[in-house]
Amino acid sequence: MPTLSTVQENAVRELLRVSPVAVELGERFAAAGHDLHLVGGSVRDALLGRLGDDLDLTTDARPDQVLALVQGWAEAIWDTGIAFGTVGLAKGGFKLEVTTYRSEAYDPASRNPQVAYGNSLRADLGRRDFTVNAMAVALPDWKAPDAFVDAFGGLDDLAAQVLRTPGSPESSFDDDPLRMLRAARFAAQLRFRVDPAVVAAMSAMSDRLAIITRERVKEELSRLLCGADPRAGLELLVDTGLAEHVLPELPALRLEIDEHHQHKDVYEHTLRVLERAVALEDDGPDLVLRLAALLHDVGKPRTRRHEDGGGVSFHHHEVVGAKMAKKRLRALTYGKDVVEQVGLLTELHLRFHGYGQGGTPWTDSAVRRYVTDAGDQLSRLHKLVRSDCTTRNRRRAAALAAAYDDLERRIAELAEREELGRIRPDLDGNAIMALLGLPPGPLVGQAYQHLMALRMERGPLPEGEAQAELFAWARERGLDVPE
């Protein structure tokens, strides 16, 4: 846990880095008779020693006045957020957002915030989501004794790593229900503890999340999943009932017992798979991999069957789960690429479990199909499958790891020989049309798929043999073929 002295040292170091741009802008506002403060997440991150190049500022100047003050100084200006009092600009490698003091509230039946401008910094800070985001630093003279403004105990909460609201959590969440999701997101991103009063309000008011647009919900969920500890955020969503309005498939997993894993339920298994997938990432958070880890078993509740002898099965849950995952991601407004990639990974995650069973290894054809079906998601599939092997039986865990090592070795060997990532039939569509005298149409596609199946089964064929197979296929369908 950071001490207050460490926190303050972090802030000074970070503020010195950004001060040339921030001070310049502060001087322009001061000369025009306006206040300007670094605020919110920027102050929090400066205190944590992790301030980036995106700076949040607040002012008593109205948006049209802000636009006038930054004209000729900023390198770029955008006003896409001006309806909410925000002017964006770029300067010296920094992206700055300057927002007029404001208050936001939701009409009970509305999905959009109603913005009213204010003249008080304290009131502006009081309407922010959490105390750690309700601190400000005055500009341009940020070194002045009274430059740091902390009216709600944010510095103490930051040192204690706790999330509290400036006022009552009920009032805060009523103003903007999305803040309940932000609490879970910050629990994942910052590893902060959420105050019990905040958790209680989240549980009591979870239904209010229904008025928030799916796009805003998706954005918070993505940030949560890409946090340092996504499990903490997800558990908070489930425990408070918020998950029912975001990912109802996740709490549904608590009802399922998986006979293949030594866990109390599929929910616990899913969270462990997510943790293992995070540990296998190569270069920072991978949203697609994390979504696939989270959703890979969502088909189990719908496919659960009680077997003779007291066992439980989930036959074809990967196929059902892929459809469910895609439907949920579309509802959350994720893009087509994310939807299709997560769906594919979900559908393929179980295929490996037939590898080497009964002492019989996969044929080269089966390995080729595994690679071809995975396509550009093969690397993610490797990570997902390894993450899914969570048995606590050490002997079984070692056997599964060794089997997957062997599969990856065979993939590499075949790839070196055959360029697996670019497998195509030995004759392309143009060659098929030329050899059979066919115009473009369904028959050409059928012939292409037949040759593709042969390529997967037997590997590369000599040209003459491929032509002979094509002619044999054509004769079976009554097509004229050359002698």
C-alpha positions in Angstrom: 0.0 0.0 0.0 1.5 3.4 -1.0 2.2 5.9 1.8 1.1 9.5 1.6 4.7 10.7 1.2 5.2 8.3 -1.7 1.9 9.3 -3.3 2.9 13.0 -3.2 6.4 12.3 -4.5 4.8 10.5 -7.5 2.5 13.4 -8.2 5.4 16.0 -8.2 7.4 13.8 -10.6 4.5 13.3 -13.0 3.3 16.9 -12.9 6.8 18.1 -13.7 6.7 16.0 -16.8 3.4 17.5 -18.1 3.8 21.0 -16.6 5.1 22.8 -19.7 1.9 22.2 -21.6 -0.4 22.3 -18.6 1.1 25.5 -17.3 1.0 27.3 -20.7 -2.7 26.5 -21.0 -3.3 27.6 -17.4 -1.6 30.9 -18.1 -3.9 31.5 -21.0 -7.0 30.8 -18.9 -5.7 33.0 -16.0 -5.0 35.9 -18.3 -8.7 35.7 -19.4 -9.9 35.6 -15.8 -10.8 31.9 -15.7 -9.8 29.0 -13.5 -8.2 25.9 -14.8 -7.5 22.7 -12.9 -6.0 19.3 -13.7 -8.7 17.0 -12.4 -10.2 13.5 -11.9 -8.3 10.5 -13.2 -5.3 12.6 -14.2 -4.7 13.7 -10.6 -5.3 10.2 -9.4 -2.9 8.7 -11.9 -0.3 11.4 -11.1 -0.5 10.5 -7.5 -0.1 6.8 -8.4 2.9 7.6 -10.6 1.1 6.4 -13.8 0.0 9.5 -15.5 -0.2 9.1 -19.3 -0.4 11.6 -22.1 -4.2 12.1 -21.8 -5.0 15.0 -19.5 -8.4 15.9 -18.0 -9.0 19.5 -17.0 -11.9 21.5 -15.7 -12.7 25.2 -15.8 -15.4 27.8 -15.0 -15.2 29.0 -18.7 -18.0 27.9 -20.9 -17.3 25.8 -24.0 -17.4 28.7 -26.5 -15.0 30.6 -24.3 -12.7 27.5 -24.1 -12.7 27.2 -27.9 -11.7 30.9 -28.2 -8.9 30.5 -25.7 -7.3 27.5 -27.4 -7.5 28.8 -30.9 -4.0 29.4 -32.2 -2.4 27.6 -29.3 -3.6 24.0 -29.8 -2.3 22.0 -32.6 -5.7 20.4 -33.2 -9.1 21.0 -31.7 -12.3 18.7 -31.8 -15.7 19.5 -30.4 -17.4 16.1 -30.5 -18.1 16.3 -26.8 -19.1 20.0 -26.7 -22.8 19.1 -26.0 -21.5 17.8 -22.7 -19.3 20.7 -22.0 -16.0 19.2 -23.3 -13.5 20.6 -25.7 -10.7 18.3 -26.9 -7.3 19.4 -28.1 -3.8 18.3 -28.8 -0.6 20.0 -27.9 3.0 18.9 -27.6 2.2 15.1 -27.7 -0.6 15.4 -25.2 -4.3 15.0 -25.6 -6.2 17.3 -23.4 -10.0 17.5 -22.6 -11.2 20.7 -21.0 -14.7 20.4 -19.4 -16.7 23.2 -18.0 -17.8 22.8 -14.3 -21.0 20.8 -14.6 -23.5 18.6 -12.9 -25.1 15.5 -14.6 -28.3 13.8 -13.8 -30.5 11.2 -15.5 -34.2 11.4 -15.9 -35.5 8.1 -14.6 -36.8 7.2 -18.1 -33.8 8.7 -20.1 -30.6 7.1 -21.3 -28.8 10.4 -21.8 -27.3 12.7 -19.2 -28.8 16.2 -18.8 -25.9 18.7 -18.5 -26.1 21.9 -16.5 -23.0 24.1 -16.1 -21.8 25.4 -12.7 -19.4 28.0 -11.3 -18.0 26.1 -8.3 -15.0 23.7 -8.4 -16.2 22.0 -5.2 -19.6 21.3 -6.6 -18.0 19.9 -9.7 -15.8 17.6 -7.7 -18.8 16.6 -5.5 -20.6 15.2 -8.5 -17.8 13.0 -9.6 -18.0 9.2 -9.3 -15.4 8.4 -6.5 -13.3 10.4 -4.1 -10.1 9.3 -5.7 -11.3 10.9 -8.9 -12.6 14.1 -7.0 -9.2 15.8 -6.5 -7.8 18.8 -8.5 -4.6 20.7 -9.0 -4.8 24.4 -9.9 -3.0 25.7 -12.9 -0.8 27.5 -13.8 0.8 27.7 -10.3 0.5 24.0 -9.4 3.3 24.4 -6.8 1.4 26.9 -4.7 0.5 25.6 -1.2 -3.3 25.8 -1.9 -3.1 24.4 -5.5 -4.0 20.9 -4.4 -7.8 20.6 -3.8 -9.1 17.6 -2.0 -12.5 18.3 -0.4 -13.7 14.7 0.0 -10.8 12.8 1.4 -9.6 11.3 -1.9 -5.9 11.3 -1.0 -6.6 9.2 2.2 -8.8 6.9 0.1 -6.1 6.6 -2.5 -3.5 5.7 0.1 -5.9 3.1 1.6 -6.8 1.8 -1.9 -10.5 2.1 -1.3 -13.4 3.3 -3.5 -15.9 5.6 -1.9 -18.3 8.2 -3.4 -18.0 11.9 -2.5 -21.7 12.0 -1.4 -24.0 9.1 -0.7 -23.5 6.2 -3.2 -27.3 6.1 -3.8 -27.3 9.7 -4.9 -24.2 9.2 -7.1 -25.6 6.1 -8.8 -29.0 7.7 -9.3 -27.3 10.5 -11.1 -25.4 8.1 -13.4 -26.0 4.4 -13.0 -23.0 3.6 -15.1 -20.9 4.5 -12.1 -21.8 1.1 -10.6 -20.0 -0.5 -13.5 -17.1 1.9 -13.0 -16.7 0.7 -9.5 -16.2 -2.8 -10.8 -13.9 -1.6 -13.5 -11.7 0.3 -11.0 -11.6 -2.8 -8.8 -10.2 -4.6 -11.8 -7.9 -1.9 -13.0 -6.5 -0.5 -9.8 -7.1 -3.5 -7.5 -8.9 -1.2 -5.1 -11.3 -2.4 -2.4 -14.9 -1.1 -2.8 -16.4 0.4 0.3 -19.2 -1.8 1.8 -21.7 1.1 1.5 -20.9 1.4 -2.2 -21.4 -2.4 -2.7 -24.7 -2.2 -0.9 -26.0 0.6 -3.1 -24.8 -1.3 -6.2 -26.8 -4.4 -5.1 -29.9 -2.3 -4.3 -29.8 -0.3 -7.5 -28.6 -2.7 -10.1 -31.8 -2.5 -12.0 -31.0 1.2 -12.7 -28.3 0.0 -15.1 -31.1 -0.8 -17.6 -31.3 2.9 -18.6 -27.7 3.0 -19.8 -27.0 2.5 -23.5 -25.4 -0.8 -24.5 -22.5 1.1 -26.1 -21.5 2.7 -22.7 -21.9 -0.6 -20.9 -19.7 -2.4 -23.5 -17.0 0.3 -23.0 -16.9 -0.2 -19.3 -17.0 -4.0 -19.6 -14.0 -3.9 -22.0 -12.0 -1.7 -19.7 -12.8 -4.0 -16.8 -11.8 -7.1 -18.7 -8.5 -5.5 -19.7 -7.7 -4.5 -16.2 -4.9 -6.0 -14.1 -7.4 -8.2 -12.1 -10.5 -8.8 -14.2 -11.7 -11.5 -11.8 -12.1 -9.0 -9.0 -14.4 -6.8 -11.2 -16.4 -9.7 -12.5 -17.0 -11.1 -9.0 -18.3 -7.8 -7.9 -20.7 -7.6 -10.9 -22.0 -11.1 -10.1 -22.3 -10.6 -6.3 -24.2 -7.3 -6.7 -26.5 -8.5 -9.4 -25.1 -6.1 -12.0 -24.0 -9.1 -14.2 -27.6 -9.9 -14.8 -27.8 -6.7 -16.8 -24.5 -7.1 -18.6 -23.6 -10.8 -18.9 -26.4 -12.9 -17.5 -24.7 -16.0 -18.8 -21.9 -15.6 -16.2 -23.9 -15.9 -13.0 -25.9 -18.7 -14.6 -22.7 -20.8 -14.5 -22.8 -20.9 -10.8 -25.6 -23.4 -11.0 -23.6 -25.9 -13.1 -21.2 -28.6 -11.8 -18.6 -29.8 -14.3 -17.6 -33.4 -13.9 -14.4 -32.8 -15.8 -12.9 -30.3 -13.4 -12.2 -30.4 -9.7 -14.0 -27.1 -9.0 -17.2 -26.4 -7.1 -18.9 -25.1 -10.2 -18.4 -24.0 -13.8 -18.4 -20.3 -12.6 -15.2 -20.8 -10.5 -13.7 -22.8 -13.4 -14.4 -20.0 -15.8 -12.7 -17.4 -13.6 -9.7 -19.6 -13.2 -9.5 -20.0 -17.0 -9.6 -16.2 -17.4 -6.8 -15.8 -14.9 -4.7 -18.4 -16.7 -5.4 -16.8 -20.1 -4.2 -13.4 -18.7 -1.0 -15.0 -17.5 -0.3 -16.4 -21.1 -0.7 -13.1 -22.9 2.3 -11.9 -24.9 2.0 -8.2 -25.2 -0.6 -6.6 -22.9 -4.3 -7.2 -22.5 -6.0 -9.2 -25.3 -9.7 -8.4 -25.2 -10.7 -11.2 -27.6 -8.8 -13.8 -25.7 -10.3 -12.6 -22.4 -13.8 -12.6 -23.8 -13.3 -16.1 -25.1 -12.0 -17.3 -21.8 -15.0 -15.7 -20.0 -17.6 -17.1 -22.5 -16.1 -20.5 -23.5 -18.5 -22.5 -21.3 -21.6 -20.4 -21.4 -23.4 -23.2 -23.3 -23.2 -25.6 -20.4 -26.5 -24.6 -18.6 -28.5 -25.3 -21.8 -26.8 -28.6 -22.5 -26.7 -30.1 -19.1 -27.9 -33.7 -18.9 -28.1 -36.2 -16.0 -26.6 -39.5 -17.0 -27.3 -43.0 -15.7 -25.1 -43.6 -12.7 -25.4 -40.0 -11.4 -23.0 -38.3 -13.8 -23.6 -35.0 -15.6 -22.8 -34.3 -19.3 -22.7 -31.1 -21.4 -22.6 -32.6 -24.9 -22.0 -30.1 -27.7 -21.9 -27.2 -25.2 -19.1 -25.6 -27.3 -21.5 -25.3 -30.4 -24.4 -24.0 -28.3 -22.0 -21.7 -26.4 -20.5 -20.2 -29.6 -24.0 -19.2 -30.7 -24.8 -17.7 -27.2 -21.5 -15.9 -27.0 -22.0 -14.3 -30.4 -25.6 -13.3 -29.6 -24.5 -11.6 -26.3 -21.6 -9.8 -27.9 -23.8 -8.5 -30.6 -26.3 -7.3 -28.0 -23.4 -5.4 -26.3 -22.6 -3.8 -29.7 -19.2 -5.4 -30.2 -17.9 -5.2 -33.7 -18.2 -8.1 -36.2 -14.5 -9.1 -35.9 -14.7 -9.5 -32.1 -18.0 -11.4 -32.3 -16.7 -13.8 -35.0 -13.3 -14.4 -33.3 -14.8 -15.1 -29.9 -17.4 -17.4 -31.4 -14.8 -19.3 -33.3 -12.6 -19.8 -30.2 -15.6 -20.9 -28.2 -16.6 -23.5 -30.8 -13.1 -24.9 -31.2 -11.9 -24.9 -27.5 -12.9 -28.5 -26.9 -11.6 -30.1 -30.1 -8.1 -30.7 -28.6 -9.6 -33.0 -25.9 -9.8 -35.8 -28.5 -6.1 -35.6 -29.2 -4.3 -38.8 -28.5 -7.2 -40.4 -26.6 -6.9 -44.2 -26.6 -3.3 -44.0 -27.5 -4.0 -43.0 -31.1 -2.6 -39.7 -32.2 -4.3 -37.4 -34.7 -3.7 -38.0 -38.3 -2.0 -35.3 -40.3 -5.4 -34.6 -41.8 -6.9 -33.8 -38.4 -3.9 -31.6 -37.5 -4.4 -29.7 -40.8 -8.1 -29.2 -40.1 -7.4 -27.9 -36.6 -5.0 -25.3 -38.0 -7.2 -24.4 -41.0 -10.4 -24.1 -38.9 -8.6 -21.9 -36.4 -7.2 -19.6 -39.1 -5.6 -16.5 -37.7 -7.0 -17.3 -34.3 -4.6 -20.3 -33.8 -2.3 -18.5 -31.4 -5.3 -17.5 -29.2 -6.7 -21.0 -29.5 -3.4 -22.4 -28.1 -3.7 -20.1 -25.1 -7.4 -20.7 -24.5 -7.0 -24.5 -24.6 -4.0 -24.5 -22.3 -5.9 -22.1 -19.9 -8.9 -24.5 -20.0 -6.8 -27.4 -18.6 -7.3 -26.4 -14.9 -7.5 -29.8 -13.3 -5.9 -30.0 -9.8 -4.9 -33.6 -10.5 -1.1 -33.1 -11.2 -0.7 -36.2 -13.2 -3.6 -35.4 -15.5 -2.5 -31.8 -15.8 1.0 -32.9 -16.8 -0.5 -35.3 -19.3 -2.7 -32.6 -20.9 0.2 -30.2 -21.1 2.4 -32.8 -22.7 -0.3 -33.7 -25.2 -0.7 -30.1 -26.2 3.0 -29.7 -26.5 3.0 -32.6 -28.9 0.2 -31.1 -30.9 2.0 -27.8 -31.2 5.2 -29.6 -32.3 3.3 -31.5 -35.0 1.7 -28.2 -36.2 5.1 -26.7 -36.5 6.5 -29.6 -38.4 3.6 -29.7 -40.8 3.7 -25.9 -41.2 7.4 -26.1 -42.1 6.6 -28.7 -44.8 3.3 -27.5 -46.1 2.8 -23.8 -45.1 -0.4 -24.8 -43.2 -1.6 -21.2 -42.8 -2.1 -20.9 -46.5 -3.5 -24.3 -47.4 -5.4 -24.3 -50.7 -6.6 -27.1 -53.0 -4.0 -28.2 -55.6 -6.2 -26.7 -58.3 -7.7 -23.3 -58.0 -11.1 -22.1 -59.4 -9.6 -21.0 -62.7 -7.9 -24.4 -63.3 -11.2 -26.2 -62.4 -13.2 -24.1 -64.9 -10.5 -24.6 -67.6 -10.3 -28.4 -67.1 -14.0 -29.0 -67.0 -15.1 -26.3 -69.3 -17.4 -24.8 -66.7 -18.5 -21.2 -66.3 -18.4 -19.6 -62.8 -21.1 -21.0 -60.6 -22.0 -23.5 -57.8 -20.4 -26.5 -59.5 -17.0 -24.8 -59.4 -17.4 -24.2 -55.7 -18.4 -27.8 -55.1 -15.4 -29.0 -57.0 -13.2 -26.7 -55.1 -14.5 -28.0 -51.7 -14.0 -31.6 -52.9 -10.3 -30.9 -53.7 -9.9 -29.0 -50.5 -11.1 -32.0 -48.5 -8.6 -34.2 -50.4 -5.8 -31.7 -49.7 -6.6 -31.8 -46.0 -6.8 -35.6 -46.0 -3.8 -36.5 -48.1 -1.6 -33.4 -48.2 -0.2 -31.9 -51.4 -1.0 -34.0 -54.6 0.9 -34.0 -57.8 -0.8 -32.0 -60.5 -1.7 -35.1 -62.6 -3.2 -36.9 -59.5 -5.2 -33.8 -58.6 -6.6 -33.5 -62.2 -7.5 -37.2 -62.1 -9.4 -36.8 -58.8 -11.2 -33.8 -60.3 -12.2 -35.8 -63.4 -13.4 -38.7 -61.2 -15.6 -36.3 -59.1 -17.0 -34.8 -62.4 -17.8 -38.2 -63.9 -19.8 -39.2 -60.7 -22.0 -36.1 -61.4 -22.5 -36.9 -65.1 -20.3 -34.1 -66.3 -18.3 -34.3 -69.6 -14.6 -34.7 -69.0 -11.8 -34.9 -71.5 -10.2 -38.3 -72.2 
